[in-house]
Amino acid sequence: MSSTPPDLDDIGPLLRTDAAPARPASAPDLTRRFVLGTRTWTFVVLLGLYVLPGLVGHEPWKQDETYIADIVRNMLATGDAVVPRMAGEAFMEKPPLFYWVAGALATLTSPVLPLADGARLATGAFVLLACAAMAQCGRRWVDAQFGRTTVFVLLACFGMAAFAHLMLTDTALLAGIAIGMAGLPRWRTRPGASGLQIGTGVGIGFLAKGLLAPGVFGLAAVLLPLCFARWRAPAYARTVLVALLAALPWLTLWPAALWLRAPNLFHDWLWTNNIGRFVGFSVPVLGAAHDPGFWAKNLWWITFPAAPLAVLALWRGRGAWRTDERMQSAAVFAAVVFGVLVASASARDGYALPLLPPLALLGARSALALAPRVELAWCVGARVLFGGIAAALWLAWTYIMLAHDPLRLRALADLLPPHPDRHLHVAALACALAATAGAAWLMVFYPRRQAALQTWVTGIALCWLLAATLFMPWADEVKSYRGVFGALRPALGPGCVASYGVAESERGMLHYYDGIVTERLGTRPSSACTQILLENPEGRLPQCSDAGSWQPVWDGARPADRHEHFWLFRRAPGAARCTDRD
């Protein structure tokens, strides 16, 4: 379905030039404006409380944050914006858009925030950009209320909550997908503007993750006119052409600079990390294999509740398939992204984020038209679920603060450091109490439509805010590498350090905190270093020509971590060599 250009709807009242004097607003008009303003501010405040908590106040956490923080630090230190480097090595897994934005925000906030906190703000910026784009997309297809509902459905997804607060390049891809989708509603009335925005979204997605965004939009652009007659129009062809032209600078400038700098790194990025990950020949080396049943086990929680709402909308609107362009485009985008996820030889939970915008756009219609009984059941279920989680978080925090030995509970012993600091943080406590009271008001007493959806999103935001304010110091002590590598530093002697079994996340943190670049036995089969850092529970040395001369001088691990353990061995200078070859 085609709609009136939304910018005219938004600014129409400002463009009236009639000479008739403005009439004073009546009481019903003032009441309506107050209600709309209250809903808008409630929406904005809730969005901020959902996105912002947890972006600052902790060190880089495994898995992605650890290597991204070191890449950003290296870019700022060297000024090299073309080749991402981690722990002294080129890291060509992804293009550098997220690193650029993270580095800029880290620089701007450096007087008050540590580098990792400033860089993590890039995640918040991209998530807010994605939400703004989806609100614009929904408003252009239908109206402002539909746009807000689309954002609520997006935020309601468990997958969104899981990844919206981490330093993750997939959030930049999410923003690119959302921006491109927001340009599509105007293809019939303003093909030039529509194509420009679509191409910009494709470019942002490309510089965030590589070929996924161009591939998804390219396949969708071909499938739409093939499947639906309404898209076989000259305006659509002009839109696609403008989108291609708008995307070209994004698609060519950085790859060209990389090619001119180092053709081998360009090959590593394009062939190994993009095509190889999708086809599968590089997965045994790079990891993240697509295990059988992976998406069957994980996609349901990542996309809930957007996926059930989208399926319901498709079923209810099955009679409008031939005319509803919003439904057609969102369904095609969702099908293409799902097909790419299933066909790819590489899989991780975060890869499913691009599936959420089209599902949210589809599911918004169902969220606006739920049966009263379904609305009530969902609302009550959300209050019970998230109210129970919030109560459990408060009880756990109270027990930890007041109990003589909180580690007696095994569930807490696995999550807390051995000696948790139980100093009362008044500001964090006040914030948690205020959030709890505000959420209770929104979830129970605030009259509005879509009570179930708003209650669900409010519950997610409250539970995350409580975790981020009440438990952050303990969680950071358990998950941070600052303590373990700070303890390693005094044990290191002069000369180089070899490493065996130390993964990229840990090598990134070793360089981030201690400035150490190890000689990896995996890439340098032999090393003459007189120190070797191991990562395995037993401290087993690799094959060494003089194994008896190696002496352990240090070992350590993160608090409460029973899976990772680091060992430092040293020997006297000589001709001995260590290799990882059997």
C-alpha positions in Angstrom: 0.0 0.0 0.0 1.2 3.5 -0.8 0.8 6.3 1.6 1.1 10.1 1.6 4.6 11.4 2.1 5.0 11.6 5.9 7.1 14.7 5.8 4.0 16.6 4.6 2.0 15.1 7.4 4.5 16.1 9.9 5.0 19.7 8.8 1.7 20.4 7.1 0.3 22.5 10.0 3.4 24.7 9.8 2.8 25.4 6.1 -0.7 26.9 6.2 -0.8 30.4 4.9 -4.4 31.2 5.3 -5.1 34.6 6.9 -7.7 33.4 9.3 -6.7 34.0 12.9 -5.8 31.0 14.9 -8.6 29.8 17.1 -7.8 29.0 20.8 -7.5 25.3 21.4 -10.5 23.8 23.0 -10.3 21.7 26.2 -10.6 18.4 24.3 -7.8 19.5 22.0 -5.6 20.5 25.0 -6.3 17.1 26.6 -5.5 15.3 23.5 -2.2 17.2 23.1 -1.3 16.5 26.7 -2.0 12.8 26.3 0.0 12.6 23.1 2.9 14.5 24.6 2.9 12.3 27.7 3.0 9.2 25.5 5.8 10.6 23.4 7.9 11.5 26.5 7.1 8.1 28.0 8.3 6.5 24.9 11.6 8.5 24.8 12.3 7.9 28.5 11.6 4.2 28.2 13.9 4.0 25.1 16.7 5.7 27.0 16.3 3.5 30.1 16.4 0.4 27.8 19.5 1.4 25.8 21.8 3.5 28.1 22.3 1.4 31.3 25.3 -0.8 31.2 27.1 1.0 28.4 29.6 2.5 30.8 31.1 1.3 34.1 32.8 -1.9 33.2 35.9 -3.3 31.4 35.7 -5.1 28.1 34.0 -8.4 28.4 34.5 -11.5 26.4 33.9 -12.3 23.5 33.7 -9.4 21.0 34.4 -6.5 23.4 37.9 -7.8 24.2 39.2 -7.7 20.7 37.2 -4.6 19.6 38.6 -2.6 22.5 42.2 -3.4 21.5 41.4 -2.6 17.8 40.0 0.8 18.8 43.0 1.5 21.1 45.4 0.6 18.3 43.6 2.8 15.7 43.8 5.8 18.1 47.4 5.1 18.9 48.6 4.7 15.3 46.2 6.8 13.3 45.7 3.9 10.9 42.0 3.8 10.0 42.4 1.4 7.1 43.7 -1.8 8.6 42.2 -3.0 11.9 44.9 -4.5 14.1 44.5 -6.6 17.3 47.4 -7.7 19.5 49.9 -6.6 16.8 48.2 -8.6 14.0 45.9 -7.5 11.2 42.3 -8.4 12.1 40.4 -8.6 8.8 37.2 -10.2 10.0 35.0 -7.1 9.6 35.2 -3.6 7.9 36.1 -0.7 10.2 32.9 1.4 10.5 32.2 0.4 14.1 35.8 0.9 15.1 35.8 4.4 13.5 32.7 5.5 15.4 33.8 3.8 18.6 37.2 5.6 18.4 35.6 9.0 17.7 33.3 8.6 20.7 36.1 7.4 22.9 38.1 10.4 21.9 35.3 12.8 22.6 34.5 11.3 26.0 38.2 10.7 27.0 38.2 13.5 29.6 35.6 11.7 31.7 35.3 8.1 30.5 37.9 5.3 30.1 38.5 4.2 26.5 36.3 1.0 26.7 33.4 2.9 28.1 33.6 5.7 25.5 34.0 3.1 22.7 30.9 1.2 23.9 28.8 4.3 23.4 29.0 3.4 19.7 26.7 0.5 20.5 24.1 2.8 22.1 24.4 5.2 19.1 23.8 2.5 16.6 20.9 1.0 18.5 19.2 4.4 18.9 19.8 5.0 15.2 18.2 1.7 14.4 15.2 2.6 16.6 14.8 6.0 15.0 14.9 4.4 11.5 12.3 1.8 12.4 10.1 4.5 13.8 10.5 6.4 10.6 9.8 3.3 8.6 6.6 2.5 10.4 5.4 6.1 10.3 6.0 6.3 6.5 4.1 3.1 5.8 1.2 3.9 8.2 1.4 6.6 10.8 3.3 7.7 13.9 1.6 5.3 16.3 2.5 2.4 14.0 6.1 3.7 14.0 6.3 3.7 17.8 4.7 0.2 17.9 7.4 -1.1 15.4 10.1 0.1 17.8 8.4 -1.5 20.8 8.2 -4.8 19.0 11.9 -4.5 18.1 12.9 -3.7 21.7 10.6 -6.5 23.0 12.8 -9.2 21.4 15.0 -11.1 23.8 17.8 -11.1 21.1 17.7 -7.3 21.1 18.0 -7.1 24.8 20.9 -9.6 24.8 23.1 -7.7 22.3 22.0 -4.0 22.6 24.5 -3.2 25.4 27.7 -4.9 24.2 30.5 -3.6 22.0 29.3 -5.4 18.9 29.7 -4.7 15.2 26.4 -6.4 14.5 24.6 -3.3 16.0 26.0 -1.2 13.2 24.7 -3.7 10.7 21.3 -3.6 12.5 21.3 0.2 12.0 22.2 -0.1 8.3 19.4 -2.6 7.7 16.9 -0.4 9.5 17.9 2.8 7.6 17.6 1.0 4.3 14.2 -0.3 5.1 13.1 3.1 6.2 13.8 4.5 2.7 11.6 1.9 1.0 8.1 3.3 1.7 8.7 6.4 -0.5 9.8 4.5 -3.6 6.6 5.3 -5.5 6.3 9.0 -4.7 10.0 10.0 -4.2 12.3 7.4 -5.9 15.4 9.6 -5.7 15.1 10.2 -1.9 14.1 6.6 -1.4 17.1 5.2 -3.3 19.5 7.6 -1.5 18.4 6.4 1.9 18.3 2.7 0.9 21.8 3.0 -0.6 23.1 4.7 2.6 21.7 1.9 4.7 23.3 -0.7 2.4 26.6 1.2 2.7 26.5 1.4 6.5 25.7 -2.3 6.7 28.5 -3.1 4.4 31.1 -1.1 6.3 29.8 -2.8 9.5 29.9 -6.5 8.6 30.8 -6.9 4.9 28.8 -8.5 2.1 25.6 -9.4 4.1 23.8 -6.1 3.8 24.5 -5.7 0.0 23.5 -9.3 -0.5 20.3 -9.1 1.4 19.1 -5.9 -0.2 20.2 -7.1 -3.7 18.3 -10.3 -3.4 15.2 -8.5 -2.0 15.4 -5.9 -4.8 15.2 -8.8 -7.4 12.6 -10.8 -5.6 10.1 -8.0 -5.0 9.2 -7.4 -8.7 9.5 -11.1 -9.4 7.0 -12.0 -6.8 4.6 -9.0 -6.8 3.3 -7.1 -9.8 3.0 -3.8 -7.9 6.8 -3.4 -7.8 7.1 -3.7 -11.6 7.1 0.0 -12.2 9.5 2.6 -13.6 9.7 4.4 -10.2 11.0 1.2 -8.6 13.7 0.8 -11.2 14.8 4.4 -10.6 14.8 3.8 -6.9 17.1 0.7 -7.3 19.4 2.6 -9.6 19.7 5.6 -7.2 20.3 3.1 -4.3 23.1 1.5 -6.3 24.8 4.8 -7.0 24.4 6.0 -3.4 25.9 2.8 -2.1 28.9 2.8 -4.4 31.1 5.1 -2.4 30.5 3.0 0.7 31.2 -0.2 -1.1 34.4 0.9 -2.9 36.4 3.5 -1.0 37.6 1.5 2.0 38.1 -1.8 0.0 40.1 0.2 -2.6 42.3 1.8 0.2 42.8 -1.7 1.7 43.8 -3.1 -1.7 46.3 -0.4 -2.4 47.7 -0.8 1.1 48.0 -4.6 1.2 46.4 -6.9 -1.5 47.0 -9.9 0.7 44.9 -8.4 3.5 42.2 -7.5 1.0 42.1 -11.2 -0.1 42.0 -12.2 3.6 39.0 -10.0 4.2 37.0 -10.7 1.1 37.8 -14.3 0.3 38.5 -15.8 3.8 36.3 -13.8 6.1 33.3 -13.2 3.9 33.0 -15.8 1.2 34.9 -18.4 3.2 32.7 -18.0 6.3 29.6 -18.3 4.2 30.6 -21.2 2.0 32.5 -22.9 4.8 36.1 -23.5 3.7 37.5 -21.1 6.3 35.2 -22.0 9.2 37.5 -24.8 10.6 40.2 -22.1 11.1 38.1 -19.1 12.0 35.5 -20.9 14.1 31.8 -20.2 14.7 30.7 -23.3 12.8 27.0 -23.7 12.0 26.2 -26.8 14.1 23.1 -28.8 13.1 20.0 -27.5 14.8 21.8 -24.3 15.9 19.0 -21.9 14.7 16.3 -24.3 15.8 17.7 -24.0 19.3 18.3 -20.3 19.3 16.2 -18.4 16.8 13.0 -18.8 18.8 14.3 -16.8 21.8 16.2 -14.3 19.7 13.1 -13.3 17.7 10.5 -13.7 20.4 7.9 -12.1 20.5 8.4 -10.4 17.0 8.3 -13.7 15.1 4.9 -14.9 16.5 3.4 -11.5 16.0 4.8 -11.4 12.4 3.3 -14.9 11.6 0.0 -13.8 13.0 0.1 -10.6 10.9 0.8 -12.6 7.8 -2.1 -15.0 8.5 -4.5 -12.2 9.2 -3.5 -10.1 6.2 -3.3 -13.0 3.7 -6.1 -11.4 1.7 -4.0 -8.3 1.2 -0.9 -9.9 -0.2 -1.4 -8.5 -3.7 -1.8 -4.9 -2.6 0.0 -4.3 0.8 3.5 -3.2 -0.2 4.6 -2.9 3.5 3.7 -6.6 4.1 5.3 -7.7 0.8 8.6 -5.9 1.4 8.9 -6.9 5.1 8.1 -10.6 4.3 10.7 -10.7 1.5 13.4 -9.1 3.7 12.7 -11.5 6.5 12.7 -14.5 4.1 16.0 -13.4 2.5 17.7 -12.9 5.9 16.4 -16.2 7.2 17.6 -18.0 4.1 21.1 -16.5 4.4 21.3 -17.5 8.1 20.3 -21.1 7.3 22.5 -21.4 4.2 25.7 -19.9 5.9 28.3 -22.3 7.2 29.0 -20.0 10.1 26.5 -19.2 12.8 26.4 -17.1 16.0 23.5 -15.7 18.0 24.3 -12.1 17.1 24.1 -12.9 13.4 20.3 -13.0 13.7 20.0 -9.3 14.5 19.2 -8.3 10.9 16.1 -10.5 11.1 14.5 -8.4 13.8 13.6 -5.2 11.8 11.5 -6.9 9.1 9.8 -9.1 11.8 9.1 -6.0 13.9 7.6 -4.2 10.9 5.3 -7.2 10.3 4.5 -7.8 14.0 3.5 -4.2 14.7 0.2 -4.7 13.0 -0.7 -7.7 15.2 0.4 -5.8 18.3 -2.1 -3.0 17.4 -4.9 -5.5 16.9 -4.7 -8.1 19.6 -7.9 -9.6 20.9 -8.7 -8.2 24.4 -8.3 -11.6 26.0 -4.9 -12.1 24.4 -3.8 -8.6 25.3 -4.8 -9.2 29.0 -3.1 -12.6 29.1 0.1 -11.2 27.7 0.0 -8.2 30.0 -0.5 -10.3 33.1 2.2 -12.8 31.9 4.7 -9.9 31.4 3.9 -8.5 34.9 4.4 -11.9 36.5 7.5 -12.8 34.5 9.5 -9.6 34.8 8.1 -8.7 38.1 9.3 -12.0 39.4 12.7 -11.5 37.9 13.0 -8.0 39.4 12.0 -9.3 42.8 14.5 -12.1 42.5 17.2 -9.6 41.7 16.4 -7.4 44.6 16.3 -10.4 47.0 19.6 -11.7 45.7 21.2 -8.2 46.1 19.8 -7.9 49.6 21.1 -11.4 50.6 24.6 -10.6 49.2 24.8 -7.4 51.1 23.5 -8.7 54.4 24.5 -12.4 54.6 27.6 -13.4 56.6 28.8 -15.6 53.8 26.8 -15.2 50.6 29.0 -17.7 48.7 27.4 -20.5 50.6 24.7 -20.5 47.9 26.2 -22.4 45.0 24.2 -20.3 42.5 25.9 -17.2 43.8 29.3 -18.8 44.2 29.4 -19.4 40.4 28.6 -15.8 39.7 30.4 -13.8 42.4 34.1 -13.1 43.0 35.6 -14.9 46.0 35.5 -11.8 48.2 32.8 -9.5 46.8 33.0 -5.9 47.8 29.8 -5.1 49.7 30.3 -1.4 49.9 26.9 0.4 49.4 26.8 2.5 46.2 24.1 5.1 47.1 23.7 6.5 43.6 23.3 3.1 42.0 20.8 2.1 44.7 18.8 5.3 44.3 18.7 4.8 40.5 17.5 1.2 40.9 14.8 2.2 43.4 13.6 5.0 41.2 13.5 2.7 38.1 11.6 0.1 40.1 9.0 2.6 41.1 8.7 4.1 37.7 8.4 0.7 36.0 5.7 -0.4 38.5 3.7 2.7 37.6 4.1 2.0 33.8 3.4 -1.7 34.1 0.3 -1.4 36.4 -1.2 2.1 36.6 -0.4 4.0 33.4 -3.5 3.9 31.1 -2.7 3.4 27.4 -3.2 1.2 24.4 -0.9 -1.8 23.8 -0.6 -2.3 27.6 0.9 -5.8 27.0 3.7 -4.7 24.6 4.7 -1.7 26.7 4.6 -3.8 29.9 6.9 -6.3 28.2 9.4 -3.8 27.1 9.3 -2.0 30.4 9.9 -5.3 32.2 13.0 -6.0 30.0 14.3 -2.5 30.6 13.8 -2.7 34.4 15.5 -6.1 34.8 18.5 -5.1 32.7 18.8 -1.8 34.6 18.7 -3.6 38.0 21.4 -6.0 36.8 23.5 -3.1 35.5 23.2 -1.0 38.7 23.1 -3.5 41.5 25.4 -6.2 40.3 27.8 -4.4 37.9 30.9 -4.2 40.2 30.7 -7.9 41.0 30.0 -8.9 37.4 32.8 -6.8 36.1 35.3 -8.3 38.6 34.3 -11.8 37.4 34.3 -11.0 33.7 37.2 -8.5 33.4 40.7 -9.4 32.4 42.3 -6.4 34.1 43.0 -8.3 37.4 44.5 -11.4 35.9 46.7 -9.7 33.5 47.6 -7.0 36.0 48.9 -9.8 38.2 50.8 -11.3 35.3 52.8 -8.1 34.6 55.2 -8.3 37.5 56.0 -12.0 36.7 57.1 -11.2 33.2 60.9 -11.0 32.5 62.8 -9.3 29.7 62.5 -10.6 26.2 59.8 -11.9 24.0 56.8 -14.1 25.1 55.5 -17.1 23.2 51.9 -18.2 23.6 50.1 -21.5 23.2 46.3 -21.9 23.3 45.7 -18.2 24.1 42.6 -17.2 22.1 42.1 -13.9 20.3 40.0 -12.4 23.1 42.7 -13.0 25.7 45.5 -11.9 23.4 43.6 -8.7 22.7 43.3 -8.0 26.5 46.9 -8.9 27.1 47.9 -6.2 24.6 45.2 -3.8 25.8 46.4 -3.9 29.4 50.1 -4.9 29.3 51.1 -3.9 25.7 52.4 -7.4 25.1 52.3 -9.0 21.6 53.1 -12.7 21.9 54.7 -15.0 19.3 51.9 -17.4 18.6 53.0 -21.0 18.1 50.0 -21.4 15.8 51.4 -18.9 13.3 55.1 -19.2 14.1 55.7 -22.9 14.5 58.8 -22.5 16.6 59.9 -19.8 18.9 63.2 -19.0 20.7 61.4 -17.0 23.4 62.4 -17.9 27.0 58.9 -17.3 28.3 55.7 -19.0 27.2 52.1 -18.1 28.2 49.7 -21.0 28.2 45.9 -21.1 28.5 44.6 -24.5 29.6 43.4 -25.9 32.9 46.3 -28.3 33.4 49.2 -26.1 32.3 50.5 -28.6 29.8 53.4 -27.4 27.8 53.5 -27.9 24.0 56.2 -30.1 22.4 59.5 -28.6 23.5 63.1 -29.7 22.7 64.1 -29.1 26.4 60.9 -29.6 28.3 62.7 -30.2 31.6 64.2 -26.7 31.7 60.9 -24.9 31.7 59.7 -23.8 35.2 56.3 -22.4 36.1 56.7 -18.9 37.5 53.0 -17.7 37.6 49.5 -18.9 37.1 46.2 -17.1 37.4 42.6 -16.9 36.3 39.6 -14.6 36.5 37.6 -14.9 39.7 35.1 -17.7 39.6 36.3 -18.8 36.2 36.6 -22.6 36.1 37.2 -22.9 32.4 40.2 -20.6 31.7 43.5 -20.7 33.5 46.8 -19.1 32.4 50.3 -20.3 33.1 53.6 -18.6 32.6 56.7 -20.7 32.1 60.3 -19.6 31.9 63.6 -21.2 31.0 67.2 -20.1 30.8 68.5 -18.7 27.4 69.7 -21.3 25.0 68.9 -23.3 21.9 65.7 -24.9 23.1 62.6 -24.5 20.9 58.9 -25.0 21.5 56.5 -25.9 18.7 52.8 -26.7 18.5 53.4 -29.4 15.9 52.8 -33.0 17.0 
